[in-house]
Amino acid sequence: MGNHFKNALFAAIMAGIIIAPIFGVNIVRAGMQTKLQPEWGVLFMGMGIVFVFQLLVRPAIAKVLARKRTRKALPVMPDRVRRGLIFLLIVIALIWPMFTGRAQVDIATLVLIYVMLGLGLNIVVGFAGLLDLGFVGFYAVGAYTYALLYHWAGWGFWEALPLAGAMSAAFGFALGFPVLRLRGDYLAIVTLGFGEIIRLLLINLYAFTGGPDGISGIPKPSVFGFPMLRRAPEGVTTFHELMGWDYSTQDVIVFLYLMALCLALFTLFVSNRVIRMPIGRAWEALREDEIACRSLGLNPTRIKLSAFTMGAMFAGFGGAFFAARQGLVNPESFTFIESALILAIVVLGGMGSQVGVILAAVVLTVVPEIAREFAEYRMLIFGLVMVLMMMWRPQGLLPVKRPQVELKT
C-alpha cells in the first residue's frame, strides 16, 4: 500500500504540473489590462482524480487483468474464421451505398483509403517487422505523381495510376538502401526523417509543386473514358449522357466509393497471396530473427527491399486515388500525424492481421466522425484508447494465428 501511495502522490504532482499551464490559469480582460486568474478548483480536482485513480482504481484493474491472463490466453483467429470475416466485410461493403446517404458513403470511401494504407504498412511492419514512421511520404509521392502528371502533361487518372504506384515503389526501394543495417528505434528515426524530407521538398519546390498552395483542379477518374461531369468539353460525351440518366452528384460519390473498394480489394488480394509465397515466408523469418534468417541462406537485403517496395506501391495507389477524390493536394495533407494514424491502425488491428487492420481502419476513421462534438479532444481520446488497448490486448483487436510447434515434456 505504501508503494501505491507514493506512486499516486507522484502522479498527482506531475498531473498538477501538466494541468496548471493549460486548465489552471484563466485569462481575464479588465479594460486595457489582462490578468491571469488561477483556477485552483480545477487544478486540485484534476490532481485529486489522478491521485484516486492511481491509488485505488489502477491496482484493481491490474489485479483483474492479471487474473484473466492466468485463466485464459488471448484467443487468436483461425484461418476459417478470418476468411469468413473477410467475405462478410466484402458483402457489407458492396451493399453499403444502397442503404445509406451521401455522407455515409463519403466516410466509407475515406475508410477504404486508410484500409489500403494500413494493408500496405502491414507488409512493412506486420510481416517484415520493420518499424516505418515515414510511410506518409510514399502516400505523398503517389498523390503528387498524379497531380503533376495532370498539371504538366495532361494525363488522366487511369494513365497516371500505374506510374504513381511505380514511383512510390521506386522511392521505397531507394529508402531501403540507407536502412539496411538499421533496426528498431534507429530505423524508425530514419524513416521519420524521410517522411519529413518529402514534405519539405514539396513545400520548397514552389515552381514545380506549387509549394504550400499545392495543385488544384485535379480531375476525377472517368468511366471507360467517359467523364463523370455535369458538362463535358465540346465533342466529349459524359457518362450520364451515354446511359441516358440525369446527372447527380450522388452517382459520382458512389462511383468513387466503388473504385476505392476495388483498389482496397486488389490490395487485400495481392498482399494475401504474397504472404503465402516464399517472399512472404521470408518476411516472417526476418521479423522473428534476422540472424536466424541469414543462417538459413536468405538474403536480408533483398527481403527488406522487397517489403519496402511493395508496401510503398500500395501507398502510391492510395495517394493517387486521394488526389483524384479531393481534387486538390498540398503538403499539409501529408504530415507526421498521418503516419502515426496509419501505424496505429496496424498496431490496433494486430500486426500481421489483415482483418484486424480493416477493422481498426473502420474504428479509427468512423468514431471521430460520429463524435464531432468532441473534436477538440480527439487526440486526447485517441491516445487514451491506444494506452488502454496496449494494457488490455497488446496483440491487437484480431491477432493473427502464427504457426508454432510445442514440445511436451
Secondary structure, 3 states (H helix, E strand, C coil): CHHHHHHHHHHHHHHHHHHHHHHCEEEEEECCEEEEEECHHHHHHHHHHHHHHHHHHHHHHHHHHHHHHHHCCCCCECHHHHHHHHHHHHHHHHHHHHHCCHHHHHHHHHHHHHHHHHHHHHHHHHHCCCCCCCCHHHHHHHHHHHHHHHHHHCCCHHHHHHHHHHHHHHHHHHHHCCCCCCCHHHHHHHHHHHHHHHHHHHHHCHHHHCHHHCEECCCCCCECCECCCCCCCCCCCCHHHHHCCCCCHHHHHHHHHHHHHHHHHHHHHHHHHHCCCHHHHHHHHHHHCHHHHHHCCCCHHHHHHHHHHHHHHHHHHHHHHHHHHHCEECHHHCCHHHHHHHHHHHHHHCCCCHHHHHHHHHHHHHHHHHCHHHHHHHHHHHHHHHHHHHHHCCCCCCCECCCCCCCCC
